[in-house]
Amino acid sequence: MNQPELTQQALNILRSPENFQWYVIALLVLVIYVYTNEISKKNWKGVAAGLSLYLVHWFFEIGNALIQYGSGHALWTVPTGTAFLLLIGVGIELSLMFSVAGLVLSKVLPEDPGMKILGVNNRIFFAVVNAALFSFIEIFLAKTPAFHWVYSWWGVFPVFITVYIPFFVVSFLCYDWKPKVQGAVIGVLFAVDVLMMIVFTGILKWI
């Protein structure tokens, strides 16, 4: 199937309730459980890591949708296989996964934020390792009907550098910031994402 057909296929199911499946509710409950469990343990650093990654994820997804509006095609597209397509490049299943990814993977971080691994700060080391892992997973996803890298020059290396490294660097650095800084960064990211959604989805209806 060619790119125009895949893009149109994704646009046809964008925020349509027709493909809804009940497993989405179970996934949502699991996300709620993960966060309430960590909050009950007062693992505020892990919560900050989770929320910061999720909000960066939304910023990138909104950007990808704006690229689709401006050029006719997004960098990545989800043409099928989702119970609810939130934006042209992300179904609800992927979004729920990203909502806990930073929190879950912050658990591999050493207690000492200054410790080095192979001469690299451990926060940066694990950010790069996780970015590489997620990028390689996308190679498999891009071979399925449910996920598509639209442009020939867009692939594992650009995804690794421009998407997943920012995801995990922000998340793992946020893990160690003082609570006031964590709150400020998360608050700004949230405000920017919400404002972009209101403007580009609600008012202009571009995405």
PEKAPE-V186396 format. One record per residue. SS is DSSP state (helix for helix, strand for strand, loop for the rest). PHI is phi in whole degrees, -180 to 180 (* if undefined). OMEGA is omega in degrees with one decimal (NA if undefined). Layout:
ss->[SS/SS]
phi->[PHI/PHI]
omega->[OMEGA/OMEGA]
This chain:
ss->[loop/loop/helix/helix/helix/helix/helix/helix/helix/helix/helix/helix/helix/strand/loop/loop/helix/helix/helix/loop/loop/loop/helix/helix/helix/helix/helix/helix/helix/helix/helix/helix/helix/helix/helix/helix/helix/helix/helix/helix/loop/loop/loop/helix/helix/helix/helix/helix/helix/helix/helix/helix/helix/helix/helix/helix/helix/helix/helix/helix/helix/helix/helix/helix/helix/helix/helix/helix/helix/helix/helix/loop/loop/loop/loop/strand/strand/loop/loop/loop/loop/loop/loop/loop/strand/strand/strand/loop/loop/strand/strand/helix/helix/helix/helix/helix/helix/helix/helix/helix/helix/helix/helix/helix/helix/helix/helix/helix/loop/loop/loop/loop/loop/loop/loop/strand/strand/loop/loop/strand/strand/helix/helix/helix/helix/helix/helix/helix/helix/helix/helix/helix/helix/helix/helix/helix/helix/helix/helix/helix/helix/loop/loop/loop/loop/loop/loop/strand/strand/loop/loop/loop/loop/loop/loop/helix/helix/helix/helix/helix/helix/helix/helix/helix/helix/helix/helix/helix/helix/helix/helix/helix/helix/helix/loop/loop/loop/loop/helix/helix/helix/helix/helix/helix/helix/helix/helix/helix/helix/helix/helix/helix/helix/helix/helix/helix/helix/helix/helix/helix/helix/helix/helix/loop/loop/loop/loop]
phi->[*/-85/-61/-58/-68/-66/-62/-66/-62/-67/-63/-67/-107/-60/53/-91/-82/-64/-97/-57/-128/-67/-63/-60/-63/-64/-63/-63/-63/-64/-63/-61/-62/-57/-71/-65/-64/-70/-65/-64/-90/58/-86/-67/-67/-67/-62/-63/-62/-67/-67/-66/-63/-63/-72/-66/-55/-66/-60/-69/-67/-65/-60/-63/-67/-69/-62/-62/-64/-76/-111/101/-143/-80/-71/-134/-139/-114/-84/-164/86/-117/-78/-162/-88/-75/-136/-59/-110/-148/-89/-65/-65/-64/-64/-65/-63/-66/-67/-115/-59/-65/-65/-63/-77/-66/-71/-87/-71/-62/-65/-87/-69/-93/-63/-109/-124/55/81/-116/-52/-63/-65/-69/-57/-71/-63/-68/-62/-68/-62/-65/-61/-66/-65/-70/-62/-66/-60/-65/-59/-68/-92/-98/-69/-89/-147/-141/-83/-76/-96/-64/-85/-97/-158/-62/-71/-59/-62/-60/-76/-96/-115/-75/-62/-58/-52/-82/-64/-61/-61/-78/-74/-60/-53/-99/-67/-65/-51/-65/-70/-56/-62/-67/-65/-64/-63/-66/-60/-63/-63/-64/-62/-64/-61/-63/-66/-62/-71/-84/-103/-78/-92/-82/58/-82/-125]
omega->[-176.2/-173.3/179.2/179.6/179.2/177.6/-180.0/178.5/178.1/-179.8/-179.4/-178.3/-176.5/179.8/174.4/-179.4/-172.2/-177.0/-176.1/176.6/-174.7/-180.0/177.5/179.1/178.9/178.0/179.0/178.5/178.7/177.5/178.7/178.9/-179.4/-177.5/179.8/177.5/179.7/177.5/178.8/176.9/-178.0/176.5/-175.3/179.0/178.2/177.9/178.8/178.0/-179.7/-177.5/-178.6/177.5/-177.3/-178.8/173.5/176.1/-179.6/177.9/179.9/179.6/176.0/176.4/178.0/178.5/177.4/174.8/177.1/-179.8/-175.9/-173.8/-177.3/179.3/174.2/175.4/175.4/-173.2/174.0/-174.9/-177.3/171.5/179.7/178.3/178.4/-179.7/-176.6/174.4/-169.7/-178.0/-176.9/171.6/-175.5/-179.9/178.4/-178.8/177.7/176.4/179.9/-179.3/179.4/-174.2/-178.5/179.5/-177.6/-175.3/174.6/-179.4/177.4/-176.8/175.3/-179.3/-179.0/-178.4/-178.8/-178.8/-179.5/175.4/-175.6/177.8/-178.1/175.4/-171.7/178.5/178.6/179.5/-178.2/175.2/-179.2/179.7/179.7/176.8/178.5/179.4/-179.3/178.6/179.8/174.8/179.2/176.1/177.4/-178.2/-177.9/177.3/178.6/176.9/-170.8/-176.6/-174.0/167.7/-168.6/-174.5/-176.8/-178.7/-180.0/-177.4/-170.0/-176.9/175.4/177.8/-179.8/-174.2/-168.6/-178.0/-169.7/175.8/175.2/178.8/-170.1/176.2/178.2/-177.7/-173.9/173.7/178.2/179.6/-174.6/-177.7/176.3/-176.7/-179.6/179.0/176.7/-179.1/-179.2/-178.7/179.7/178.9/179.3/178.7/179.4/-178.6/179.8/-179.9/-179.2/179.4/179.1/179.3/179.1/-175.9/-170.7/178.1/-175.1/-174.7/-176.1/179.6/177.9/-175.1/NA]
